[in-house]
């Protein structure tokens, strides 16, 4: 019987599929520093993670029986992917399963930001109603506004489909130039909207009312959005990061908001998770959430089932 350690958890639907196929699934959370000893002691052959557990060279070198590492979600920057594969380990992720969930969270942040909901939630109970009504009474509508999507993969295209339904104009930037046919389902009728990407981010930033980032953390650790990029944006612009912490330079973002360089921001990811900079969490112009882009019941079920299917297809029933 193959033993699986789902160190960051797995949906019950995925766990049941694996157990019904004869696999032993362990969902105990093992501390990072104890991971190698636990994997070797318990003869773990498959390790499943999300974003919390890091699978670096030491894990691949120290766990000779490890034959598969699965990442539930999109990015794999917490795994030394190529090194693991060079050691003969099957390393994979589930890039399509959470696209819709992340896109919906971004839409929620867009709605919250343009109506200042994040700050009004904090102050309604103790504030003066008339003063608050005046303070938050200058919101804007999404319809007719331009959304720049930076990184036009599965999540970016899913976000585009939602934003199109809200009447937003879509422009897209990516590392590659291509045209994507974004599908929109309207009352059971599927419509297709061709959207072409550019590779000139700095030229696109001044055109956007809202910017949403869907790019991986850069290989050298540098930010995609720094002071230089923020200063190219409209003073009325809002930016959302639901991709990876560090894609926006957080200190530059705080400075830009304090100096009214841009109007607001929304963050689901941070440089120092799980202890983000308190200045971000307490800033009146920043809407925050605790890295929950893929954390819907539907997405977790899809991720768990996709992982289970991959394992069972590879190794069969036990």
N, C-alpha and C positions, 0 to 999 in steps of 0.2 A: 504494500500500500504506500503510495506517494504521500508524503506529508507536505502541507502547504502552510506557511506562516503569512497571514494577512495582517501585517503589523500596523497598518493604519485603518484596519477594518475592511469589511466587505458587506454589501447589501445581502439581506437574508435570502433574496431570490437567487443570487449567484452562489451563495454558500450552500443552499439546498441542492442546486444542480450538481455541484461538486460532490457533496456527500452522497447523493443518490447514485452518483457514478463510482462511488467507492473510495473517494479521496478523504483523507483526514485534514480538516481545516482548523487551524489554531488561530484564534483572534486575540490572544493575550497581547497587550502592548509591551514590547521589549524595549528598554532604553537603548539609545544608540550605542553607548559604550559597551553594552552587554550583548550586542547583536551577534557578533561572530561566535562567541562561546555558546549562545543559545542555539544558533543554527547547527553548529557541529554536534552539540550534546544531544539535540533532539532529532538529528538526521533529517533536517529540512532540505528538500530538493527544489522547492518553488517558493520564492519570496514575492509577496504582493505589497505594494506601497502606494501611497498617494503623494502628497507634497511634503509631509513632515519627515519621514525617514529618508536618510541619505544613503545611497548605495555607491560608495566610492571604490577606488582601487583596492583598499584594504579588505573590503568585504569579498570582492572577487578573488583576491589572493588568499584570503584566510578561510574560505569556505569551498573546498574542492568538490563537494558533492552537489553544490548548487548548479542546477541545470536550466533554470528559467527565472527571470525577474520581470514582473509585470507592473506597470504604472497605470493606476486608474485615473485617467484624465488626459490632458493634452500635452503640456510641456514635460520634458524629461531632463531639465537642468539639474535635478537632484540625483541624477544617475550618471555615472561615467559609461555612457552607452557603448561607444566604440571599443573601449578597453574590455568591457564585459564580453562583447561579441568576439573580440580577438582571443578571449579565453574559452570560447566555445559555448558561452551562455546565451540562450535565447532571450533577448531583451526586447520588450514590446510595450506599447501603450494603447489607449483607447481614444483616439483623437476626435471621433465623431459623436461620441455618446453624450457629451456635456455641452455641445455648441449652443443648443436652444436655451439651456438654463443660464449660461453666461450672458447670452444676448438679452434675455428677459431682465436679468439683474441690471445690466447697463441701461436698459430703457427705464427701469425704476429709478435709477440714479439721475437720468436725464430729467425725468418729470420732477423729482425731488429738488434738483438743483435749480431749475428755472422758476420754481415757485418758493424757494427758500424753506422747504419743508424741514430739512435737517435742523435748522436753527430755530424755527418756530416750535418744533416739538420740544426743544429744550426749555423754552421760555413761556409757553402758554400757561402753565399752572401757577407761576408766580409773577407773571408780568402784568402790566397795565394793558387792558384789552384795546383801548383806543390807540395807544402808542404802538402796540404790536401790529394792529391793523394798518397803521400808516407805514410802519417799517417794512412789512412784508407785502404791501399792496402794489408793488411795481414789478410783478413777475412778467414773464414773457411766455409765448406759446411756441410749441415745437413745430407746428404746421408752418410750412413755408421757409423754415430755417435750413441752413446747410450743415450737414454732418460729414465731417472728415473721418474716415475709418482708416487707421494706420495699421497695416497688416490685414490683407484681404483673403485670409484662408477661410476655413469652415465657420469659425465663430464670427469673423468679420462679415461674411456673406449672410449668415443667419441674422445678425444685427441689422444689416441693410434691409432684409425683408420686413422686419418689424417697423423700422423707421419709415420705409416707403409707405406702409399702411397708415402711418401717422401724417402723411403728407410732407415729409421732409425730403430735401434734395440731397443726394448722395454723391460724394466724391471720395476716391479711394487712393491710397498710397501703399506701395508694396516694394519689396526688394526686386521684384520682377515685373515687367510690363506684360499684361495679359487682359483679356476681356472675359468676365464671368457673367453667366446668365443667372441672375438672382430670381429665384422662384417665390412667388407670392400667391398664397391660397386665399381667394375671396369667395366665401360662401360655396366652397366646393369647386370653384373654377380656378384653375392654375394659370397664372399670368407669369410671363418671363420678362425681366428687365435687364438688358445688357449694360454692364458697368465696366468701363476700362480703367485700369490702374495707371498711375504715374510712378516714377521713381525720383521725383523731385519734391521732397517733403517741405523744404523751406519755401518753395513757391506756392504750395497748397495751404500752408498754415494761415496766411492772411485772409484767405477766402472763407474760412470756416466759422460758424457760430458755435458749433460743438465739435469736440475732437474726442474720439475713443481709440484707445491703444490696444492692439492685439498682436503684439510681437514678443518673441522670446527675449530673455535677458541676454545682453550682448556678450560675446565670448570673452572680451577683455574686461567685462564688468562695468563698462561706461554706460552712462544714461543716454537714452535716445532724445529725451526732452530736457534741455538745460536752460539756463538763463537766456542764451542766444535764441533758442526756439520760442520760448515764452514771450520774448519781446517782439516777435513777428506776429503774434496773435492779436486779434481784435481786443480792445479793452472790455468788450461785452462778452467775450468768449468763455466757455466752460470746457474743462478737460476731464475725462474719465479714464482711470487706469484699473482695468480688471484683468491684466495680463500677468505681469511679474513685478515684484518689488524691485526698485532700482531702475526701472525703465524711465521714470521721472526722477530727476535730482530733487530730493525732498526739500533740501534747504533752499534751493532756487525757487521751488514752488511756493514755499511760505513767504519768501521775500517778494515774489511777484504778486501774491494776494494782498500782502500788507501794503504794497505800493500801488494797488489798483491797476497793475499791468494787465491782469485778466480778472474776470468777474467771479469765478468760482471753480471748484474742483470736486471730484468724487473719487474715492479710493477704496478698493476692495483688497489691495495687496500692498505690502510695505517692505522696506529694507530690513527691518529688524523684527521679523515675526518670531515669537508671538508677543513681543513687547515693543510695539511701534513708538515712534517719537510722540510724546504727549502733546506737543505743539500741533501735530496733525489732528489728533483726536479731539482737541478742544477748540480748534479754529472755527469761527462762525461761518466761514466761507467754504468749508470742506465737509461734504457728506461722506460718512465712513461706514464700512461694513467689514466683518472679520473674516475675510478670505472665504466667502461662501458662494463664489460664482457657480460652481458645479454642485452645490449642496441642496439639490432638490430631490424629493423621493423618486421622481421619475428618472432623473439623470443617474442617480446611484443604482437604481434597478438596471438601467441599460448598461452601465459600466460593469456591474457585477456579473450580469448575464453574458456580456461580451468576453470578459475575462474567462469565465467558466467554459464558454464554448471554445475559446482558443486552447485552453488546457486540455479539454476532453478530446478535441480534434487532434491535438498533437500526440497525446499519450494514451488515448483510449480509455475505456472503462476499466476499473481496477478489479 
